[in-house]
């Protein structure tokens, strides 16, 4: 993976990478979650979003035999108010490695959001462990939760992949 501080953009090859790339484009170009209508989301992700009940829309798809994702845009009070992207471990038994989610990893996401004018805030829990990261810009807050790429070795444990990304 290229250094996240590099000016060379990543051209995603995996389905997860393409989803994250589209989401980052949307977060960079729009000034509020209210602008995340079905047309804007469909253009950013390169395919038409599905309409769900109560005006919600998005995607629910398998990425591989071990991972799937849900991208859901919800209306709150008649206006679009929440955008959720969740990568879900759908493997039978033990948790699958998240390496396929790491083509566009946390470091790249953080760099892209900062370049788009977001200010980063780290939220720590007990023993200083990162619980989640938030990125703020007027009228939009992005919350990111990560998962280690794999359970071993230590460099894979510490390689942070996006598991949940929410914008409000």
TAPEZI-V207439 format. One record per backbone hydrogen bond with DSSP energy under -0.5 kcal/mol. NH is the residue of the N-H (numbers start at 1). CO is the residue of the C=O. If there is no record, write none. Layout:
<<NH & CO> <NH & CO>>
This chain:
<<6 & 3> <9 & 7> <12 & 10> <18 & 14> <19 & 15> <20 & 16> <21 & 17> <22 & 18> <23 & 19> <24 & 20> <25 & 21> <26 & 22> <27 & 23> <28 & 24> <29 & 25> <30 & 26> <33 & 139> <35 & 32> <36 & 33> <37 & 35> <41 & 37> <42 & 38> <43 & 39> <44 & 40> <45 & 41> <46 & 42> <47 & 42> <50 & 58> <52 & 56> <55 & 52> <56 & 53> <57 & 73> <58 & 50> <59 & 71> <61 & 69> <63 & 67> <64 & 67> <68 & 88> <69 & 61> <70 & 86> <71 & 59> <72 & 70> <72 & 84> <73 & 57> <74 & 72> <74 & 82> <76 & 79> <79 & 76> <81 & 74> <82 & 74> <83 & 167> <84 & 72> <85 & 165> <86 & 70> <87 & 163> <88 & 68> <88 & 86> <90 & 66> <90 & 88> <91 & 66> <98 & 149> <99 & 149> <101 & 98> <102 & 99> <105 & 103> <106 & 160> <109 & 105> <110 & 106> <111 & 107> <112 & 108> <113 & 109> <114 & 110> <115 & 111> <116 & 112> <117 & 114> <118 & 113> <119 & 136> <121 & 134> <123 & 132> <124 & 122> <125 & 129> <128 & 125> <129 & 126> <131 & 123> <132 & 123> <133 & 144> <134 & 121> <135 & 142> <136 & 119> <137 & 140> <140 & 137> <142 & 135> <143 & 166> <144 & 133> <145 & 164> <147 & 161> <149 & 156> <149 & 159> <150 & 156> <156 & 153> <157 & 153> <158 & 154> <159 & 155> <160 & 158> <161 & 147> <161 & 159> <162 & 101> <163 & 145> <164 & 145> <165 & 85> <166 & 143> <167 & 83> <168 & 141>>
